[in-house]
Amino acid sequence: MANQTEDCATAAHHSPATASGAGWAFWATFAAFSTYFCAYAFRKPFTAAQFTDSLFFGYDFKFLAVTTQVIGYSISKFIGIGVISGMRPAGRARALLLLIGLSELALVLFGLLPRPWNLLAMFLNGLPLGMVFGLVMGFLEGRRVSEALLAGLCASFIMADGFAKSTGAWLLQQGVSEDWMPAAAGALFLLPLTIAVSILARTPAPSQRDIAARSARTQMTRADRRAMIRRLGPGLFAVVLMYLLVTIIRSVRADFAAELWKGLGQEAAPAQFTTSEFWVALGVMLANGSLVLIRSNLLAFRISL
């Protein structure tokens, strides 16, 4: 979509390998996987808590916390259409670290404020996180092997979802309170995320063969975005609507996993959140990655839909 159209050209001189080198794809996938995996630690650990003793405005506190974070996250996605599509490639890494830092500060505020006022902090937490995926994806797109690279990125948020909740459940077992657990979980991942982003920033620019096969990714102006919407608006609307519906279903399943396991008659151990996602991640990675074998861009697009 429009918010993932930047060029990687200015990152080339920082790269540990050229775009035609044998090892760059592994390191790019590893860095993207690790970056987004760590980013989930600033969004999902709080869903491991049940907040069963809190009821506000006639609603369960966890329901309100999930809802306010999703509202902030969704608004961020629309803001990202303009921000990310017009961002210079050299600014992506700094933007990633800034957004994650702001989300962690919001989690600290969540611990400081009493309920239900800390719901505002959860909204502020979701507001920067909605742009993280687009920034990470910008390092990987526009290449002949983008499907394989993005398969690793997609696997990251499936595995990270379970691991983030496992981390949150483990912190609760260690005696961390439900209000401070989200900030504590994020703090554990600050250093790994910084290292992963530093590696990702060294991803080489697309080669000339990549550009010939997939076209160059350039910065988009407001006029460019309007022209694209006029030309592709109905199709984009259909894709966004389907994405929204599927995301709602997935979020309910993911954000209330602790309650679902309890409803099935089993108290979920911390590791269970991670192991239950493993086979899902493997299947998605194989399905998405196999698209790299299809050389026709249009056919691959139709199959992916």
DRENLUMVEX-331989 format. One record per residue (C-alpha): x, y, z; residue in one letter. Coordinates in steps of 0.1 Angstrom, whole numbers, padded with zeros to 4 digits, always signed. Last residue first. Example, Ala and Ser with C-alpha at 12.3 -4.5 7.8 and 13.67 -1.06 7.14 Angstrom:
BEGIN
+0137-0011+0071S
+0123-0045+0078A
***
This chain:
BEGIN
-0052-0123-0024L
-0017-0138-0024S
-0026-0158-0056I
-0037-0126-0073R
-0005-0107-0064F
+0016-0137-0075A
-0001-0137-0108L
+0004-0100-0113L
+0041-0102-0103N
+0047-0130-0127S
+0079-0148-0115R
+0061-0172-0091I
+0087-0190-0070L
+0088-0161-0045V
+0052-0169-0037L
+0065-0199-0017S
+0075-0176+0011G
+0039-0167+0019N
+0027-0203+0022A
+0058-0215+0040L
+0059-0186+0065M
+0021-0189+0072V
+0024-0226+0079G
+0055-0222+0102L
+0038-0193+0121A
+0007-0213+0127V
+0027-0243+0138W
+0046-0222+0164F
+0017-0202+0178E
+0005-0227+0205S
+0041-0231+0216T
+0044-0194+0225T
+0013-0189+0245F
+0019-0223+0262Q
+0053-0212+0276A
+0037-0189+0302P
+0013-0216+0315A
-0023-0213+0304A
-0048-0224+0329E
-0069-0251+0312Q
-0107-0256+0312G
-0113-0244+0277L
-0126-0212+0291G
-0093-0207+0308K
-0075-0211+0275W
-0099-0185+0260L
-0094-0161+0289E
-0057-0162+0285A
-0060-0159+0247A
-0081-0127+0250F
-0058-0104+0230D
-0050-0131+0204A
-0084-0145+0196R
-0101-0111+0197V
-0072-0096+0177S
-0074-0123+0150R
-0111-0117+0144I
-0107-0079+0143I
-0077-0083+0120T
-0097-0104+0096V
-0124-0077+0094L
-0099-0049+0089L
-0079-0068+0063Y
-0111-0075+0043M
-0120-0038+0045L
-0085-0027+0035V
-0085-0050+0005V
-0119-0038-0007A
-0110-0002-0002F
-0077-0006-0021L
-0095-0022-0050G
-0121+0006-0052P
-0094+0033-0048G
-0069+0021-0074L
-0067+0050-0099R
-0082+0078-0078R
-0063+0065-0047I
-0031+0064-0066M
-0035+0099-0079A
-0042+0112-0043R
-0011+0094-0030R
+0011+0109-0057D
-0003+0144-0051A
+0005+0140-0014R
+0041+0132-0024T
+0055+0096-0025M
+0091+0087-0019Q
+0104+0062-0045T
+0104+0024-0047R
+0119+0015-0080A
+0103-0012-0102S
+0098-0049-0093R
+0118-0068-0119A
+0140-0040-0133A
+0145-0025-0098I
+0155-0059-0085D
+0180-0064-0113R
+0194-0029-0107Q
+0200-0040-0071S
+0177-0030-0042P
+0196-0010-0015A
+0216-0029+0011P
+0203-0036+0046T
+0225-0018+0071R
+0196-0002+0089A
+0184-0037+0097L
+0215-0044+0117I
+0211-0013+0138S
+0174-0020+0142V
+0182-0055+0156A
+0207-0041+0181I
+0182-0015+0193T
+0155-0041+0196L
+0177-0064+0217P
+0185-0035+0241L
+0149-0023+0246L
+0135-0058+0250F
+0135-0063+0288L
+0123-0027+0292A
+0091-0036+0272G
+0083-0064+0296A
+0087-0041+0326A
+0065-0015+0311A
+0037-0040+0304P
+0041-0056+0339M
+0036-0023+0358W
-0002-0023+0359D
-0005-0061+0363E
+0019-0060+0393S
+0053-0078+0390V
+0054-0107+0414G
+0076-0131+0395Q
+0045-0150+0382Q
+0033-0117+0367L
+0066-0114+0349L
+0062-0149+0335W
+0027-0141+0322A
+0040-0110+0305G
+0069-0129+0289T
+0045-0156+0277S
+0022-0130+0263K
+0051-0115+0243A
+0061-0149+0232F
+0027-0157+0218G
+0024-0125+0198D
+0060-0127+0189A
+0055-0160+0170M
+0028-0146+0149I
+0045-0112+0146F
+0077-0128+0135S
+0062-0152+0109A
+0050-0122+0089C
+0085-0108+0088L
+0100-0141+0078G
+0074-0144+0050A
+0083-0108+0041L
+0119-0119+0031L
+0106-0148+0010A
+0081-0125-0007E
+0107-0098-0013S
+0130-0122-0032V
+0130-0102-0065R
+0132-0070-0045R
+0110-0039-0041G
+0103-0045-0004E
+0126-0054+0024L
+0138-0022+0041F
+0103-0006+0038G
+0087-0035+0056M
+0104-0024+0088V
+0089+0011+0085L
+0055-0002+0076G
+0054-0026+0105F
+0064+0001+0130V
+0037+0026+0119M
+0009+0013+0141G
+0032+0013+0172L
+0032+0051+0176P
-0005+0055+0186L
-0009+0022+0204G
+0010+0033+0235N
-0008+0066+0236L
-0042+0047+0237F
-0028+0026+0265M
-0017+0057+0284A
-0052+0071+0282L
-0065+0038+0297L
-0043+0048+0327N
-0072+0070+0339W
-0092+0039+0347P
-0073+0030+0368R
-0045+0049+0386P
-0016+0065+0366L
+0020+0055+0372L
+0019+0020+0356G
+0002+0032+0324F
+0026+0062+0323L
+0055+0037+0322V
+0036+0020+0293L
+0033+0054+0275A
+0071+0059+0279L
+0076+0025+0263E
+0054+0035+0233S
+0074+0067+0229L
+0107+0048+0228G
+0093+0024+0202I
+0083+0053+0180L
+0117+0070+0184L
+0137+0038+0177L
+0117+0031+0145L
+0120+0067+0134A
+0158+0067+0138R
+0159+0035+0117A
+0137+0049+0090R
+0154+0082+0085G
+0179+0072+0059A
+0151+0059+0037P
+0136+0094+0034R
+0100+0094+0046M
+0071+0104+0023G
+0054+0070+0022S
+0060+0066+0060I
+0043+0098+0071V
+0014+0099+0047G
+0000+0064+0050I
+0015+0063+0085G
-0012+0086+0099I
-0038+0060+0087F
-0020+0032+0105K
-0015+0053+0136S
-0053+0058+0139I
-0057+0020+0140S
-0030+0016+0167Y
-0046+0043+0189G
-0080+0027+0185I
-0065-0007+0192V
-0049+0005+0224Q
-0082+0020+0236T
-0101-0013+0228T
-0075-0036+0245V
-0076-0014+0276A
-0114-0012+0277L
-0118-0050+0273F
-0091-0055+0300K
-0110-0031+0324F
-0143-0051+0321D
-0171-0029+0311Y
-0200-0012+0330G
-0183+0022+0329F
-0154+0006+0348F
-0150-0029+0362L
-0117-0040+0377S
-0110-0072+0397D
-0105-0095+0368T
-0076-0076+0353F
-0068-0107+0332Q
-0031-0102+0325A
-0015-0119+0295A
-0030-0091+0273T
-0004-0067+0289F
+0024-0085+0271P
+0010-0074+0236K
+0023-0039+0226R
+0058-0031+0237F
+0070-0067+0236A
+0056-0068+0200Y
+0084-0045+0190A
+0110-0072+0199C
+0096-0096+0173F
+0093-0067+0148Y
+0130-0060+0151T
+0141-0096+0153S
+0122-0107+0122F
+0135-0076+0103A
+0171-0083+0114A
+0170-0120+0106F
+0153-0114+0073T
+0179-0088+0063A
+0208-0109+0076W
+0196-0139+0056F
+0190-0118+0025A
+0224-0102+0027W
+0243-0135+0027G
+0247-0144-0010A
+0256-0110-0022G
+0236-0093-0050S
+0222-0066-0028A
+0257-0059-0016T
+0269-0069+0018A
+0277-0053+0052P
+0255-0023+0041S
+0262+0013+0052H
+0268+0025+0017H
+0235+0011+0005A
+0213+0028+0030A
+0207+0058+0008T
+0191+0037-0019A
+0164+0020+0001C
+0135+0036-0016D
+0102+0043+0000E
+0068+0028-0010T
+0054+0012+0021Q
+0028+0037+0032N
+0009+0037-0001A
+0000+0000+0000M
***
